[in-house]
Amino acid sequence: MTGQLTETRVIVTKGGKHTRLAQARTSKRKRWVSVGMATGAWVSSMLLFIPIAYMVLKSFQTEQVAANATPQLFFVPTLEHYVEAFESGIWPYAINSFVVVIVSTFVVIALALPAAWALSVRAIQNPQDSLFFFISTKMMPIAAGIIPVYVIASQLGLLNSVTILIIMHLGMNLPLGIWMLRSFMQEIPHEILEAAAVDGASSWRVGWSIVLPLMRPGIASTALLCAVFSWNEYFYAANLTTTNSTLPLFMQKFLSFGELYTAQVAAVAVVVSIPVVIAGWIAQKSLVRGLLFGAVK
């Protein structure tokens, strides 16, 4: 009997050793995987950052230095290109860009929220058909529809105006806003909404007091993405406006095949990119929370 107990203890001890060894190997493997993923993320980030750093570097060089095929890391920096950018009439274009982005993004969120509500919380019949219709508007190339848009805008007297850009940016971002807000709204537990309804809360009260506070990260991330797309849009601005346009078209003033404007274009590009970078930095927490909304149950 004593021999059997001793043998059992030996077997259990051996089994415990094997289990601890297996756990140690698994932990070591996970650690190396984490290190590899972190290293890959850093390398990818640095590769993506190289063009931005190159653009900023060029903006502080003279045109002669910037025109060299070999990148010059050591040079005497200059701010003349930034001064030239602000003296070349950038402010009307900047004001138009801010107006178009703010108004179009606000209208997109205002229209997408009730649409997402109708497609998720108070679902209509066959919501998938409506969703497919919304996303199908993004399938046609924008170049295919620019001629009828140009003709209609010309008949209505909207060419070379901020109004036509707001309308086009609204149509460009609304499908994206509906799809994103609907996905965020679907992650809200229905038990919360049912409990509020049992307590006698109306649909308006449920939406205003419960859904909107829970949707703030999703609304922030959707608004930021729509604003970035609107800020960077060039095709509509180039075809529907001329002098009364936005910042992407302002950069075209410095593009020429006869003269060198490499450093000047880089400086203008840096100035145009600054508001987007600031907005992303301010809203980074809400953006991350919004993109991860509902990822962990």
Residue, then its C-alpha position, 0 to 999 in steps of 0.5 A: m500500500t505504501g509502495q502504491l502511494t509512493e508510485t502515485r506521488v512520483i507519477v503526480t510529480k512527473g505530471g506536474k513537472h510536465t504541466r509546468l514545462a508546457q506552461a513555461r513553453t507556452s508563456k515563452r512562445k506568447r512572449w516572443v509572439s508579442v515581441g514580434m508583433a510589437t517590432g513589426a508594428w514599429v517597423s511598419s509605423m516607421l516605414l509609413f512615417i518616412p514620406i511624411a518626414y521627407m515632406v517636412l524635411k523638403s519644406f525647410q529646404t531651398e528649391q535648389v537643395a530640394a531638387n537634388a536627387t539625393p536627399q540632403l539631411f544637412f542644410v541651412p533651414t529656411l521658412e521662406h516657403y511657409v511665408e510664401a504659402f500664407e502670402s499667396g492667398i491661403w486664407p479664403y481656401a482655408i476658410n472654405s475648407f473649414v466651412v465645408v468640413i464642419v457643415s457637411t460632417f454635422v449634417v452627415i451625423a445628423l442624418a446618419l443617426p436616425a437612419a442607424w436607429a431605424l436600421s438597428v434599434r427600431a429596425i425596419q423591414n428588410p434593413q439589408d436592402s436599405l444598407f445595400f442601397f446606401i453602400s451601392t452609391k459608393m460603387m460607381p466611380i465619381a468620374a462617371g457621375i461628374i458630367p450630370v452633376y456639373v450640368i445640374a450645378s450649372q443650371l442651378g448656379l452652384l458652380n464655383s461655390v461652397t454649397i455644391l461642395i457641401i452637397m457633394h461631400l454630404g453624398m460622399n460621406l453619408p453612406l459611410g456614416i450610416w454604416m459605421l453608426r449602425s454597427f456601433m448602435q448594434e453593440i448597445p445591449h438591448e436589455i438596457l433599452e428594454a429596461a428603459a422602455v419598461d420604466g416608461a421612457s419614450s423612444w425620444r427619451v431612450g435615444w437622447s438619454i441612453v443611446l447618444p451618451l453610449m454612442r459618443p465614441g462611435i460618433a466621434s470616430t465617425a465624425l473624424l473619418c468623415a471630416v478627414f475624407s472631406w478635408n482631403e477631397y480634391f476631385y469635386a473641388a477641381n471639377l466644380t470650383t475654380t477660385n472659390s474652392t478648398l485647400p487641396l485645390f490651393m496646392q495646385k497653384f504651385l504645381s508647374f512643369g516649367e519651374l521648380y516648386t518642390a519645396q514650396v509644394a511640400a510647405v503647403a502640404v505640411v500646412v494643409s496637413i496640420p489641422v488633420v493631425i491636430a484633430g486626430w491627436i485631440a480625438q485619438k482616445s475617442l477614435v480608439r474607443g469608437l473603433l474598439f466599441g463592442a470588441v470585448k463583450 
